[in-house]
């Protein structure tokens, strides 16, 4: 035996034995994981046993469905910048959790998914709830692995943490054989170390400075992964230093103060037509800090020409693989948002602010006009509801939503003032609102949290109200009830007018439903009733649900259901 191996054997013998589950729990605590969202399962009882010893520093939050647990972990990753941890059982537990894993992947949210697995001696026999997680999660995770040796748990956890956070952040999946978690071994704990940070090259910043000096109609677009409050402050400083108009990418509106005179709106679903026209026909330089330019941000890949955009594109992203994936930038910069902003703030603005003043002011005026409430059918105007939220709630209020036509009002009329006041899935996943809002309230209990959901969206995660009640997450739930899957009905009317099928809903009494969980609430049927209802919600201990019954005709802020049908009929006629 070599001397090194002999020394290692002696060292191992001197270390105490620990179960795999305890080792795993110890590593999570060392990495700073203070919350784990789960639905308990027999396949990872060993991990739960290990976490029992860490009850003072790692809170285990029991959810009522694995999709809710995974979406809570996604919200945790967004709120804290650390990987959200979710633990689920094998088979059905893993497939249920895949909803939130997919959201985390498309949203570039750091996450670690711990999945129970059958015992090692039962592998490849299609044992009870056995699945090959590498195949299952292969297209929705950055890395999928199975820990077969408990001695290597520190190695795997160290790597998983870094992979989840590095480059373009995202989910990592680790499968945990049941017997591995009970196996007792001796091993050395991991040592947390800082992540490397990508930063721009000086030559790239020199090129950017030349582009800025030559630009006549530039636009700064913010979004994507790796942002924090400091980034947002620096983005405002950069915008003011150069006089740059700033747009947010889809569901990243909280990256820039929407009341700022340089803010011009959202590039995403249902944008301002004037902003869309300016991007497509007028802008000669676009500086994009972080967004991927996916289908939603680019309106089905129509906003920018493929592969070469119609304007000079400077794309900054921490993941090199994202640069040039669809659009070929004039200048690609692999960098974190903050490192880029630090470098950009050192550039010389010359006379840029004055040269672009009219371009910037006109766009800001367009944005302010676009957020004025429109007239819609029925007694409830959601634009007025949303504006009341903006005007009366604290600026750090967290607003969560899932997917559906109701979100168009939230995104168009609410003005975000601070970072991480918006929790919304860029993947367009329904059922996201309640879990993310509950997680947000647990992470930031002093802040007010509102969950917006449509009637269809709410019912996909309504059971998580039990989680909120159990852990004292006092969330305000606003359920927008139009009795249908509104988005699908809209597309149905536009593409198959009059052929309504599978989109009508029969709903429960949402107020009574909430009261079954011990959460008070009320139903309103006109706009004037909302301010008093919100005031009651804000003072109610234990959370509150407001059901808003809206006219099905109020399809979007600019198109009624009948208008959509007539649009479809006209298209068919041609």
Secondary structure by P-SEA (a helix, b strand, c coil): ccaaaaaaaaaaaabbbbcaaaaaaaaaaaacccbbbbccccccaaaaaaaccccccbbbbbbccaaaaaaaaaaaaaacccbbbbbbbcaaaaaaaaaaaaaaaaabbbbbbbbbbcccccccccccccccccccccccccbbbbbccccaaaaaaaaaaaaacccbbbbbbbbbccccccbbbbbbbbbbbbbbbbbbcaaaaaaaaaaaaaccbbbbbbbbccccaaaaaaaaaaaaaabbbbbbccccccccccccccccccccccccaaaaaaaaccccbbbbcccccccccccccccccccccccbbbbbbcccccccccccccccccccaaaaaaaaaacccccccccaaaaaaaaaaaaaaaaccccccccccaaaaaaaaaacccccbbbbbbcccccccccccccccccccbbbbccccccccaaaaaaaaaacccbbbbbbbcaaaaaacccaaaaaaaaccbbbbbbbccccaaaaaaaaaaccccccccccccccaaaaaaaaacccccccccccccaaaaaaaaacccbbbbbbbbbcccccccccaaaaaaaaaaaaac
